[in-house]
Amino acid sequence: MNIALCFCVRNCAPYLTRIFLNIEAMRKLNFNIFCIFVYDNCDDNSANLLKKYEKTNKNIIVKEIENKSPLRTVRIATARNTCLNIVYNYIAPIDYHIMIDCDDVCCNPWNLEVLNNVLNNIDNDDWDCISFNRTLYYDIWALMFDNFRHHCWGFYMDYDAVINIMRNEITKKLLKSKTNSIEVMSAFNGFCIYKTDKFKGIKYQGLYYNLNLLISNEELKQTVSYFNNNYKMNVKLDLNPNNECCEHLFYNLCAYKKGCKIKISKFIIV
């Protein structure tokens, strides 16, 4: 089984050594692992650490890109798309690619038993993309499910309340689920596995303009009604097409619209 681990790096030097240790531990699971690190505009020791690590294994690829956008989500989308370009065009056919945050979010030891079970489908779970639970589910910006069909930062000054509501609801769903995972429209949470063939041709986008093309006015109205009717709020949506928007939302939602199953595992991997 060929697996590509994809990392976007900017000033992650304090965490890279522990990321490398996790990768080396994962190699013991009998997978053929490729590692792709794409970095830009680092002003710490990240580049030197990556280049040193690259020399330890022929299946490690380190690439620097020039990324001048003032928008963070656009820069990250560019880096992730560079990883995908390498996955699809420059290495052996890949069965699964895994996007992994390269900072404090994923530097603690990975749960290799959970990872092995998921990749070998020991639980007989049907998914095309799967991310993982945490003790505190934190990545609300990448989350879209049920009645929540607008990104969490797009509610003007109500974003804090929206984030808390979404976190509480997804936590309840995970706790109440009688299976090992729940189906959503989008999720990431720092560590996410994708069936590579199912996501071919899909790219990341970091502007709200792109995400808005995938969501109907009826879905947006449904989201507003849900908050206002169930939580006695008076939310309004920020629909500025030039706003930053989590790049995972566009990537996952494109796949979801094509019929892919996007899931969150009840289990914790890091």
PEJO-V31261 format. One record per residue. N is the residue number from 0. PHI is phi in whole degrees, 0 to 359 (none if undefined). NEAR is the number of other ideal C-beta (glycine too) atoms within 10 Angstrom. Layout:
n	phi	near
N	PHI	NEAR
N	PHI	NEAR
//
This chain:
n	phi	near
0	none	12
1	264	17
2	232	20
3	250	26
4	266	22
5	245	25
6	229	25
7	253	28
8	235	24
9	215	19
10	55	15
11	250	23
12	308	16
13	297	13
14	247	20
15	296	23
16	300	11
17	288	14
18	298	24
19	300	18
20	297	13
21	296	19
22	297	18
23	296	13
24	294	13
25	294	19
26	300	14
27	285	9
28	275	15
29	71	9
30	254	18
31	270	13
32	255	19
33	252	22
34	240	23
35	238	23
36	245	27
37	245	26
38	231	24
39	207	19
40	52	13
41	279	17
42	241	9
43	245	13
44	267	14
45	302	21
46	300	17
47	296	12
48	295	22
49	295	26
50	294	14
51	294	13
52	293	19
53	303	16
54	286	9
55	275	10
56	202	13
57	292	8
58	266	17
59	253	19
60	242	19
61	241	19
62	226	17
63	265	16
64	234	14
65	262	7
66	222	18
67	257	9
68	300	13
69	286	7
70	263	14
71	299	12
72	294	22
73	290	19
74	297	21
75	294	21
76	300	27
77	299	22
78	294	23
79	294	21
80	294	19
81	295	21
82	301	22
83	296	24
84	300	14
85	291	19
86	303	23
87	273	17
88	235	7
89	233	11
90	227	14
91	301	10
92	308	9
93	256	21
94	279	15
95	226	20
96	244	23
97	235	20
98	271	24
99	226	21
100	295	21
101	251	23
102	239	17
103	295	12
104	297	16
105	234	19
106	274	20
107	286	11
108	303	11
109	281	20
110	280	15
111	290	14
112	294	12
113	298	18
114	299	23
115	295	15
116	298	16
117	291	22
118	293	18
119	266	12
120	52	10
121	296	12
122	274	13
123	55	6
124	266	15
125	262	10
126	210	21
127	249	19
128	211	26
129	218	25
130	250	28
131	223	26
132	288	20
133	219	17
134	304	7
135	240	7
136	292	18
137	252	14
138	271	21
139	286	22
140	297	22
141	272	22
142	263	28
143	213	28
144	197	18
145	47	16
146	272	15
147	259	23
148	235	21
149	214	25
150	290	26
151	296	22
152	274	17
153	263	24
154	234	21
155	51	11
156	281	8
157	270	19
158	301	17
159	295	10
160	294	14
161	298	23
162	300	17
163	296	12
164	296	19
165	297	21
166	297	17
167	297	11
168	291	17
169	291	23
170	295	15
171	297	10
172	299	16
173	294	17
174	291	9
175	276	8
176	299	14
177	267	4
178	246	12
179	275	17
180	204	22
181	235	19
182	265	17
183	225	22
184	264	20
185	199	27
186	194	28
187	218	22
188	64	25
189	94	20
190	209	22
191	217	25
192	252	23
193	232	27
194	284	18
195	300	19
196	294	12
197	287	15
198	253	21
199	298	10
200	89	9
201	263	19
202	237	16
203	274	26
204	222	23
205	246	25
206	251	20
207	298	24
208	310	15
209	291	19
210	295	24
211	298	20
212	294	12
213	260	17
214	240	18
215	282	10
216	299	8
217	295	9
218	295	15
219	294	16
220	297	12
221	298	15
222	295	22
223	300	18
224	298	12
225	298	18
226	295	21
227	289	13
228	277	10
229	266	11
230	237	13
231	53	7
232	256	16
233	224	9
234	286	20
235	229	13
236	264	15
237	271	14
238	252	12
239	300	13
240	294	12
241	267	8
242	291	18
243	294	21
244	213	26
245	307	27
246	295	30
247	291	27
248	300	28
249	295	26
250	300	27
251	289	29
252	293	22
253	302	21
254	293	22
255	300	19
256	294	12
257	273	12
258	103	8
259	287	19
260	267	17
261	257	24
262	228	22
263	243	27
264	285	26
265	290	16
266	273	18
267	258	13
268	252	24
269	204	19
//
